[in-house]
Amino acid sequence: MSFIWPALLWSLVTIPLLVLLYLRMQKRRSQYAVRYGSLGLVQQASGRGVGLRRHIPAILFLLGLTILFIALARPQMVLGLPKVEGIVILAFDVSGSMSAEDFEPTRLEAAKIVAKDFVSRQPSTVQVGVVAFSESGFSVELPSNDQAAILASIDRLKPQRGTSLASGIIVSLNTIATLTGQDPILSADQQSDVPTPEPEPIAENSAVIVLLTDGENNVNPDPLAAAQLAADRGVRIHTIAVGSVEGVTLEVNGFTVHTKVDEATLQQIAAITEGQYFNAQTEEDLRTIYESIEPHLVIEQDETEVTAVFAGLSILILLIGGMLSLLWFSHVP
């Protein structure tokens, strides 16, 4: 336990003084009864008829005052408090294939609509960031709880060219590293001659990546290598396949291409990071998926002021002492 105003703990020195004053009053009462009273009056004045019960209200008053003086110093305790918190990176595939219309109005627009609904329902303790990737990845909005800025950044997303899942994952990890103080990742196949400690096992943590894509990777590096980097850092990747397994034919930059969901790659990415894979067939499926990946309650050890608890307990004890004194002796000690 610690105190915000520890100097006020000096008020506790009055407790021994009050104890000495009470003992002196009891001694004087006994002397007065012996000197001036008959046997009956002596018993009444000295309190022999009620035994130790006569001291209970006074003890309660001293205990209540002790706790109240401690409350004056504003005590703090480390408590495990449940909080909904975390970092969520929404990584949007903005490749040309995301303009396919097997989702209404398009794959990208359907993902944006539901993503904005997800953002609007997050508490202020959850920081949401936005990453976009096509042939390369870039951070559109750093994680924050500024919902207006996050929604505006999602609105600005437009389909571009190829698809590099690894770029989206690496940029997302580096965005998380900016907040958590980790070293940035230079590339998916970075190697180091310096031995590194065994990675921490993946636990239920507050940083996750939600990868929204059709999964058709056509630009290096290897997305599975990038997923392993996420696993080493304890970051789960939830993959959401946006599009149909059968696929659809569309025209991109003057070329006619057939695009369909690459489920196998997305399932592997999720499995490597101990995340979840979802196949969104409709916009309603997307909405259900978002609800299932909302941040969890975490227990955070935090130093919390407990002045109110001490003050309330002291008042309760003082009231009990006063009630007993009035009930037994018709006066307050």
N, C-alpha and C positions, 0 to 999 in steps of 0.2 A: 504494500500500500504506500502511496505517496500523497503529498499534500500541495495544493496550489498556494495556500497562504500558511506555511508551516509556523510562522512567527506567532500565530494565534494559539498554538498549542500551549503556550505559556499560561493561558487561562486555566489549565488543568491544576496549576499549583494551588488554586483556591479550594480544590476538593479536600486535601488533607486538613486545611484550615477549618473547613466546614465540619469535618469529622471531629476535630478537637473541640470545636464550639459545641457540637451536639453532646459529646461525652461530658463536657463541663456542665452543660445545662442539666443533664441527667444526675450528675453528682450533687449539684446544688438542690435539685428537687428532692433527692433522698435526704439530704441534710435538713432541709426545711421541714420535711414531713416528720423526721425524728424529733426535731426540736419543738415543734408546735402542736403536733397532732396526737390524738389518742391512738390506740391500736388500729381501729377501723380507718381513721384518717390517714395514718401512716401507710397502710396497705393501699389506700386509694391514691395517695399522692405519689408513692414510690412505684406504683403500677404492678405490685406483686400479684394482684388479682388476675392480671391478663398475661403474665409471663412474658416470653420473648415476642409475643405478637405486637407489643407496643413499639418494637423497633422496625417492623416490616415497612410501614409507610415511609419512614425516614430513609431506610436503605434504598427503597425504590426511587425516592426523590434524588438522592446522591447519585444513583446509577443513571437516572434520566439526565441530570445535569452534566455528568461526565460525557455521555454520548453527545449531548448538545454542544459542549465545548469542542469536541472533536469535529463536529459538523461545521463549526465556525472556520476551521482551517481548510475547508473544502477538500475532503479526501477523494482520491482517485484509486481505482482498482483495475487490473487487467482482466477484462471479461471477454468471453467468446460470444460475439454477437452475430446473428444471422443477417447476411446482406445479399441482395441480388446485385452482383457486379460482374464486370468483365470487359474484355476487349473483343469486339466482333468485327472482322474484316469481311466486307462484302466484295468479293472479287468477281467482276463481270467480264465475261467473254464478249468483246465487241468486234469479233471477226465478221467478215462478210456473210458467213453462213448463219449468223444470228438474225439476219433479216428475213429468214424463211418464214412462211405464213402457216406452218402447221400448228402454231399457236396464234390466237387472235389478239391483237392485230398482227404482231410478229413475235418471234421468240424473245427478242431483247425487250420489246415494249411490255410484254406480259411479265417478264422477270422484274422489270422496273416498277410496275404497278404494285406488285405484291411486296417488293422490297421496301417501298415507301410506307406501306401499311405496317410492316415489321418495325421499321425505324420509329414510327409515330407511337408505338406501344411500349417502347423501352423506357425504363426508369432512368433518372438522371445519373445513377451510379454506373450505368453501362455506357461505355464509349464505343461508338460505331465509326469505322473508317470505310472509305470506298477506294477500290483499286480497279483499274481497267486494263485489259491486256488483249492484244491481237498478235502481231509479229513480235512485239516487245511489251513490257508492262510498265505502268506508271501509276503513281499514287495520285488520285483525284482529290481526295479529302482525308486529311489526317484524322485519326480517331479522336472524337470529342463527343460531348452531349449537346452540341448545338444542332438541334434537329432541323432548323430552317436551312442551315448551310449544307447539311448532309442531303436533304431532299433536293435542294437545288443542284448539287453535284450529280445526283443520280439522273436528274432530268437532262443534263447536258450530254449524257452518253449517246454516241452515235456509232453505227456499224462502220468498220474500217476494212482491214485486209485479212491476212492469215491468222493462224492460231498457234500460240506458244503457251501451253499450260504451265510449263516450268517458269516462264517469265512472270506469270501471274502469281504463282506460289512464292517465288523469291522476293518479289516486290512486297507482297503481303507480309512475309516474315521480317523483312527489313523495316516495314512500317511498325510492326509490333516491337522490334528491337529498339526503335527510336524511343518508345515509351518505357521499356523495361530495362534499358541500359545494356543490352547484349551487343556483341560485335556484329557488324553487318555481314551479310553473305555476298561475296563478289560474283560467284557463278555457281551453277548447280553441280559442276564437277570439280570444285575447288579442292585441292589437296594440300596437306601440310606435312613437313618432315618432323615437326614437333609433336611428340606424343600427346594425345588429349585424353582426359579422364573419361571413364565409361559414362555415357549419357545417363541422366536421371530417367528412371522409368516413367512412362507417360501416366500422369495422374489426372484426376478431375480438376482441371485448372480453368482459369477465367479467360484465356486467350484462345479463340477459335477462328478458323477461316471458313467462310462459306463460298464455295467455288461454283458459280453459276455458268454452265457451259454446255455446248452440245458434244464436247469431248473429242472432237476431231482434230488431234494435234498434227500439224504439218510443218512445224518449224522447230529446229533444235533450240535448247538442249533437251535431254531426256526428262520427261515429267516425273518419272518414278524416282530418279535420283533427287530431284527437288523435294519430292514427298518424303524421302528418307531424311533430308535435312530438317524438315518440319518435325518428323518423329524424334530426331535427336534433341530437338529443343522443347519437346513436350507440348507441341501445338497440334491439336487435332484439325483435320481438314474434313469438313462435311461436303460431299460433292452432290450437286443437283444437276441431273441431266435434263436439259431444256430442249425438247424436241421429240419426235417420234422415232421408234426403232426402225420402222419401215423407211423413213427418210422422205425427202421431197426434192424436186428439181427446181433450181432457181438460177438466175443470171447474175453473176458477180463480175463487175468490171469488164463486161463484154463477153464473158465466158459462161457457158452453160455447165453447171456442176450439179451433181447429186449429193446431197448432204443428209447424213443420218447420225444418230447418237452412237458414240463409241462407248458402250457400257463397260466393256472389259477394262479399259484404261481407268475410267472413273472409279470402278469398284476396287481396283488395285490401289489407287491413291488413298481411298478411304480406309482400306484394310491396313496399309502400311502405317498410317497415323492413328489407327484405332478410332477413326471417325465413322460416319454413317454415309451410306450411298442411298440416294433417292432418285426415282425416275418420275418426273413430273409429266403427266400426260395432258393435264389441263391446268388452267389458271387456278381452279379450286384446289387441285392437288398441290400446287405451289404454296398456296395459303396454308394448307394443312402441314406441309413440310416445315415451313417457317415456325409454326407454333411448336413443333416437336424439338427444335434446336435452340429455343430461347435459353439464355444463360441460367445456370442453376443457382440455388441458394448455396452460399459458402459461409463457413464459420470463420470469422476473422477475429484474431486476438487484438483487442484495442483497449487503450487506457481510457476509461470512462469515469467521469465525475459522478460520485454517489452521495453527494451532499444531501439530496432530498431523502434518500433512504435513511441516513443517520438522523436527520431532523425529524422525520416522521416517527421513527422508532423511539426517539427521546420523548416526544410529545405523548405518545401512547403510554410509555412507562410513567411519566409524570401524572397523567390522568388516572391511571390505575392506583398509583400511590395516594393521590388526593381522594379518590372515591373510597378506598379502604379506611383512610383516616377519618373521613366524615361518617362512614358507616359504623366504625368501632368506637370512635372517641368524640364524635360530633365537632371536630375541629380539624383544620389543616395543619400538618406539622411545620 
